[in-house]
Amino acid sequence: MKIEKINRIAGLFVVISSFMTAQRPMSLSDCEEVFQKNNLQLLAEQYNINMADADILQAKIWELPQLSGQINAYNPEDKKIFDIAHAKGAQVTQLIYMGGKKKNEIAFAKSNKELAQLQFSQLLIDLRAQLRTAYFNLYYENLKLENTNKQLGYMNDLLKAYRIQSAKGNVSLKDEVRLQSIVIQLNNDKQGINKNILEQQRNLKVLTGIAEDIEPLLSDTEAMEILASQPFGDDEDLKRKALENNADYQYYLKLIDNSKLYAQWQKSLNVPDLNVGAGWDQNGGTFKNEVNLMVGIPLPLWKANQGNVEKANYTIQQNQKNAAYRKLDLETQVESAFKAWKNQYDQLAEIKTTDLDDMNLVYNGMLKNFRNRNVSLIEFTDFMESYRQTALQIYDMKNEVIRSMELLNQLVQTKIFY
């Protein structure tokens, strides 16, 4: 009796929760559109590009001219303090960059912006893959929940009837316990499925910025078409496309160019700069109201930036090795993901549509025959346990095929499936 009361309370709580939680039906394209507008990580990453633009602007700015002046503090001849009327002067100087410093600095800043854009592109790809994976996870978890609830509805009614008959002594307690074990297992499945649904809903809310629970709008026909789709090319074609399009790999290639520009900039810093200016002196020079041209340059007795140049050269070599590693890693990931998809696809393809229809037909027939007492309880419970496991496994197999597709799309970053 206590168990029945707990089950009734739990069922009531589920019904109330379903009414309290608003559901928003959305297609996958709807989710992707909202995701690109609302995702906070993308919005935050966009500022890195804006900051790179600001760095380019800053790199184009030259040093400001310097204005200096002097006035007399003490005139020893006339013994006057601050004899400004007879002794003062002023100079204006401007730093002139030599060796292409500004050009190299600007080129390096522009390269940094390209890196920021590639990082944004990779984040967009990764987050979109998370969104799509969560969407399909939720779709199949909902189907699993629907199937489990259907089984639970029948088994709970059957268990209730057996409890009544068991209390009257018409059936054995052993039969009641056998049915109870299946109900417990189904409830355990349901608890796990609900936990997964909550997790996927949380992921979708974070990714899309939508407060309501999302209900996937995906028909059975659309899902079947997605599962049946084939990649555009074999694994070698996919590797080539991945090397051409993968933003993460392109980032490391661009990083080599970026480090070369940085090294070139550091080398140019060894070239001395000019200080050019003009000065006026009222009485302190050879002539009165003397105007002079001033030129200043550091003496290049040693390379003042030699350490940074050497460090920049090592950075080039390091980035070349990192890019080579990324290429190998990307190729092996694509190959592995393609094989995983092929194995999962072939495994699912072995289960024909007719087989699934037959399984449902047998399920309905087993229920009918058990009601008509044409099937024993042991046969019935054995079948129900097998059906329960098989139904969940088929949904998981379908989801795994789509997850493999999404991984390949994420790695190659061009249209591979559907």
C-alpha positions in Angstrom: 0.0 0.0 0.0 2.8 2.4 0.8 4.4 1.7 -2.6 1.1 2.4 -4.4 0.8 5.7 -2.5 4.3 6.7 -3.4 3.7 5.9 -7.0 0.4 7.9 -7.1 2.2 10.9 -5.5 5.1 10.6 -7.9 2.7 10.4 -10.8 0.8 13.5 -9.6 4.1 15.4 -9.2 5.0 14.5 -12.8 1.7 15.8 -14.1 1.9 19.0 -12.1 5.5 19.6 -13.3 4.5 19.1 -16.9 1.9 21.8 -16.6 4.2 24.2 -14.7 7.1 23.8 -17.2 6.4 25.7 -20.5 7.5 23.8 -23.6 8.6 25.6 -26.8 8.3 23.6 -30.0 11.4 24.4 -32.2 12.9 22.9 -35.3 16.7 22.4 -35.5 17.0 25.4 -37.8 15.0 27.5 -35.3 17.4 26.6 -32.5 20.5 27.4 -34.6 19.1 30.8 -35.6 18.3 31.7 -31.9 21.7 30.3 -30.9 23.7 32.6 -33.2 21.8 35.6 -31.8 21.7 34.8 -28.1 24.7 32.7 -27.2 26.7 34.5 -24.6 30.0 32.8 -25.4 29.8 33.8 -29.0 28.9 37.4 -28.1 31.8 37.5 -25.7 34.3 36.0 -28.2 33.2 38.6 -30.8 34.9 41.3 -28.5 38.3 39.7 -29.2 37.9 40.6 -32.8 36.9 44.1 -31.8 39.9 44.4 -29.6 42.1 43.2 -32.4 40.7 46.1 -34.5 41.6 48.4 -31.7 45.2 47.0 -31.7 45.5 47.7 -35.5 44.3 51.3 -34.9 46.8 51.7 -32.1 49.6 50.2 -34.2 49.0 53.0 -36.8 49.5 55.8 -34.3 52.9 57.5 -34.3 54.6 58.9 -31.2 53.4 62.4 -30.5 55.8 65.4 -31.2 57.5 66.6 -28.1 57.6 70.3 -27.2 60.1 71.6 -24.7 61.3 75.0 -23.7 63.7 76.8 -21.3 63.7 80.1 -19.6 66.5 81.9 -17.6 66.6 80.9 -14.0 69.3 83.5 -13.0 71.1 86.2 -15.0 74.6 86.5 -13.4 75.5 89.7 -15.4 72.5 91.7 -14.3 71.9 89.6 -11.2 68.3 89.0 -12.1 66.1 85.9 -11.3 63.9 84.6 -14.1 65.2 87.1 -16.7 62.6 85.8 -19.2 62.7 88.9 -21.3 66.3 88.3 -22.5 66.8 84.5 -22.2 64.4 81.8 -23.4 64.2 79.1 -26.0 61.9 76.3 -27.3 62.3 73.0 -29.3 60.0 70.7 -31.1 61.1 67.1 -31.8 59.5 64.1 -33.6 60.5 60.5 -33.5 60.9 59.0 -37.0 60.6 55.2 -37.2 63.2 53.6 -39.3 63.6 50.0 -40.7 59.9 49.6 -41.4 58.9 49.3 -37.7 55.4 50.7 -38.1 54.7 48.7 -41.2 55.8 45.5 -39.4 53.8 46.4 -36.3 50.7 47.0 -38.3 51.1 43.7 -40.2 51.5 41.8 -37.0 48.4 43.5 -35.5 46.4 42.5 -38.7 47.6 39.0 -38.4 46.4 38.9 -34.7 42.9 39.9 -36.0 42.9 37.0 -38.4 43.8 34.7 -35.5 40.9 36.1 -33.5 38.5 35.5 -36.4 39.6 31.9 -36.7 39.2 31.4 -32.9 35.7 32.8 -33.2 34.9 30.5 -36.2 36.1 27.4 -34.3 34.1 28.4 -31.2 31.0 28.8 -33.4 31.6 25.3 -34.9 32.1 23.7 -31.5 29.1 25.3 -29.9 26.8 24.6 -32.9 27.9 20.9 -32.7 27.0 20.9 -29.0 23.6 22.4 -29.9 22.8 19.9 -32.6 24.0 16.9 -30.5 21.9 18.1 -27.5 18.9 18.5 -29.8 19.1 15.0 -31.2 19.8 13.6 -27.7 16.7 15.2 -26.5 14.7 13.9 -29.4 15.7 10.3 -28.8 15.4 10.6 -25.0 11.8 11.8 -25.5 11.1 8.8 -27.7 12.6 6.5 -25.1 10.4 8.1 -22.4 7.3 7.8 -24.6 8.0 4.1 -25.1 8.8 3.4 -21.5 5.7 5.2 -20.3 3.6 3.1 -22.7 5.1 -0.1 -21.1 4.7 1.3 -17.6 1.0 2.1 -18.1 0.2 -1.5 -19.1 2.5 -3.1 -16.5 1.2 -0.9 -13.6 -2.4 -1.9 -14.5 -1.4 -5.5 -14.7 0.5 -5.4 -11.4 -2.5 -3.7 -9.7 -4.8 -6.5 -10.9 -2.3 -9.2 -9.7 -2.0 -7.6 -6.3 -5.8 -7.8 -5.9 -5.8 -11.5 -7.0 -2.8 -12.2 -4.9 -4.6 -10.8 -1.8 -7.5 -13.2 -2.6 -5.2 -16.1 -3.0 -6.0 -16.6 -6.7 -2.4 -16.1 -7.9 0.9 -16.7 -6.2 3.0 -14.0 -4.6 5.9 -15.1 -6.8 4.0 -14.0 -9.9 3.3 -10.6 -8.3 7.0 -10.2 -7.4 8.0 -11.1 -11.0 5.8 -8.3 -12.4 6.9 -5.9 -9.7 10.6 -6.5 -10.7 9.7 -5.4 -14.3 7.9 -2.3 -13.1 10.8 -1.4 -10.9 13.2 -1.8 -13.8 11.0 0.3 -16.1 10.8 3.0 -13.4 14.5 2.9 -13.1 14.8 3.4 -16.9 12.4 6.3 -16.7 14.4 7.9 -13.9 17.6 7.7 -16.0 15.8 9.0 -19.1 14.3 11.9 -17.2 17.7 12.8 -15.9 19.2 12.8 -19.4 16.3 14.9 -20.6 16.9 17.5 -17.9 20.6 17.6 -18.8 19.9 18.1 -22.5 17.3 20.8 -21.7 19.8 22.6 -19.6 22.4 22.4 -22.4 19.9 23.8 -24.9 18.9 26.6 -22.6 22.5 27.7 -22.1 23.3 27.5 -25.8 20.2 29.2 -27.0 19.5 31.6 -24.2 15.8 30.4 -24.1 14.2 30.0 -20.7 11.5 27.5 -21.7 12.1 23.8 -22.3 12.5 23.0 -25.9 10.4 20.4 -27.7 12.2 19.1 -30.8 10.1 19.5 -34.0 11.3 16.5 -35.9 9.1 14.0 -37.7 9.9 10.3 -38.0 10.3 10.8 -41.8 12.9 13.6 -41.3 14.8 11.5 -38.7 14.9 8.5 -41.1 16.2 10.7 -43.9 19.0 12.0 -41.7 19.9 8.5 -40.6 20.0 7.3 -44.2 22.1 10.2 -45.5 25.6 9.4 -46.8 28.8 11.5 -46.6 29.9 13.4 -49.6 33.2 11.6 -50.2 35.3 8.9 -48.7 37.7 9.2 -45.7 40.5 10.6 -47.9 38.3 13.3 -49.4 37.1 14.1 -45.8 40.7 14.5 -44.7 41.5 16.8 -47.5 38.4 18.9 -46.8 39.2 19.0 -43.1 42.7 20.4 -43.8 41.2 23.1 -46.1 38.4 24.1 -43.8 39.0 23.2 -40.1 39.4 26.6 -38.3 41.5 25.1 -35.5 44.0 23.7 -38.0 44.0 26.9 -40.0 44.6 28.8 -36.8 47.9 26.9 -36.3 48.9 27.5 -39.9 48.2 31.2 -39.5 50.1 31.2 -36.2 53.3 30.3 -38.2 52.8 33.4 -40.4 52.0 35.4 -37.3 55.2 34.4 -35.6 57.2 35.2 -38.8 55.7 38.7 -38.8 56.5 39.1 -35.2 60.1 38.1 -35.8 60.4 40.5 -38.6 59.0 43.3 -36.4 61.5 42.4 -33.7 64.4 42.5 -36.2 63.3 46.0 -37.3 63.5 47.2 -33.7 67.3 46.8 -33.9 67.4 49.6 -36.5 68.0 53.0 -34.8 65.2 55.6 -35.0 65.7 59.3 -35.8 64.7 62.2 -33.6 64.2 65.2 -35.9 63.3 68.6 -34.6 63.7 72.4 -34.7 64.8 74.7 -31.9 64.7 78.5 -31.2 67.0 80.2 -28.8 66.7 83.9 -28.0 70.2 84.7 -26.7 71.9 81.4 -25.8 73.3 80.6 -29.3 75.9 82.0 -31.6 73.2 84.3 -33.0 70.3 86.1 -31.5 66.9 84.5 -32.1 68.8 81.5 -33.5 66.7 78.8 -35.2 68.4 75.4 -35.4 67.7 72.0 -37.0 68.2 69.1 -34.6 68.8 65.4 -35.6 69.4 62.7 -33.0 70.1 58.9 -33.5 71.2 56.2 -31.1 74.6 54.8 -31.7 74.2 51.2 -33.0 77.1 49.8 -30.9 75.1 46.6 -30.3 71.8 45.0 -31.2 69.5 46.2 -28.4 66.7 43.7 -29.3 68.8 40.6 -30.1 67.3 38.4 -27.3 63.7 39.1 -28.5 64.7 38.3 -32.1 66.2 35.0 -31.1 63.1 34.2 -29.0 60.8 35.0 -32.0 62.8 32.6 -34.2 62.3 29.8 -31.7 58.6 30.6 -31.7 58.4 30.1 -35.4 60.0 26.6 -35.1 57.6 25.8 -32.2 54.6 26.8 -34.2 55.7 24.8 -37.2 55.9 21.7 -35.0 52.5 22.4 -33.4 51.0 22.8 -36.9 52.5 19.5 -38.0 51.0 17.8 -34.9 47.6 19.4 -35.5 47.6 18.1 -39.1 48.4 14.6 -38.0 45.9 14.7 -35.2 43.1 16.1 -37.4 43.7 13.5 -40.1 43.5 10.7 -37.5 40.4 12.1 -35.9 38.6 12.3 -39.3 39.7 8.7 -40.1 38.5 7.4 -36.7 35.2 9.3 -36.8 34.5 8.1 -40.4 35.1 4.5 -39.3 33.0 4.9 -36.2 30.1 6.3 -38.3 30.5 3.5 -40.9 30.4 0.8 -38.2 27.4 2.3 -36.5 25.6 2.9 -39.7 26.2 -0.7 -40.9 25.1 -2.1 -37.6 21.8 0.0 -37.7 21.3 -0.9 -41.4 21.1 -4.6 -40.4 17.9 -3.8 -38.5 15.3 -3.6 -41.3 12.2 -1.5 -41.0 10.2 -4.7 -41.3 12.1 -6.1 -38.3 11.0 -3.0 -36.2 7.5 -3.4 -37.4 7.5 -7.1 -36.6 8.9 -6.3 -33.1 6.0 -4.0 -32.5 3.6 -6.5 -34.0 4.9 -9.2 -31.7 4.7 -6.8 -28.7 1.0 -6.1 -29.4 0.3 -9.7 -30.1 2.0 -10.8 -26.8 -0.1 -8.3 -24.9 -3.2 -9.6 -26.5 -2.3 -13.3 -26.0 -1.4 -12.7 -22.4 -4.8 -11.1 -21.8 -6.4 -14.1 -23.4 -4.2 -16.4 -21.3 -2.6 -18.0 -24.3 0.9 -17.1 -23.0 2.2 -17.9 -19.5 3.4 -15.3 -17.1 7.0 -16.5 -17.4 7.0 -16.2 -21.2 5.3 -12.8 -21.0 7.8 -11.3 -18.5 10.8 -12.7 -20.4 9.5 -11.1 -23.5 8.8 -7.8 -21.8 12.3 -7.7 -20.4 13.8 -8.4 -23.8 11.6 -5.9 -25.5 12.4 -3.2 -22.9 16.1 -3.6 -23.5 15.9 -3.8 -27.3 13.7 -0.7 -27.6 16.1 1.4 -25.6 19.1 0.0 -27.5 17.6 0.8 -30.9 17.0 4.4 -30.0 20.6 4.7 -28.6 22.0 3.1 -31.9 20.1 5.7 -34.0 21.4 8.5 -31.8 25.0 7.3 -32.0 24.8 7.3 -35.8 23.7 11.0 -35.7 26.4 11.8 -33.1 29.0 10.3 -35.4 27.7 12.4 -38.3 27.8 15.6 -36.2 31.4 14.8 -35.2 32.5 14.5 -38.8 30.7 17.7 -39.6 32.5 19.4 -36.8 35.9 18.1 -37.9 35.6 18.7 -41.6 33.6 22.0 -41.2 31.9 21.7 -44.5 28.7 20.0 -45.6 29.2 16.2 -45.2 25.8 14.9 -44.3 22.2 16.1 -45.0 
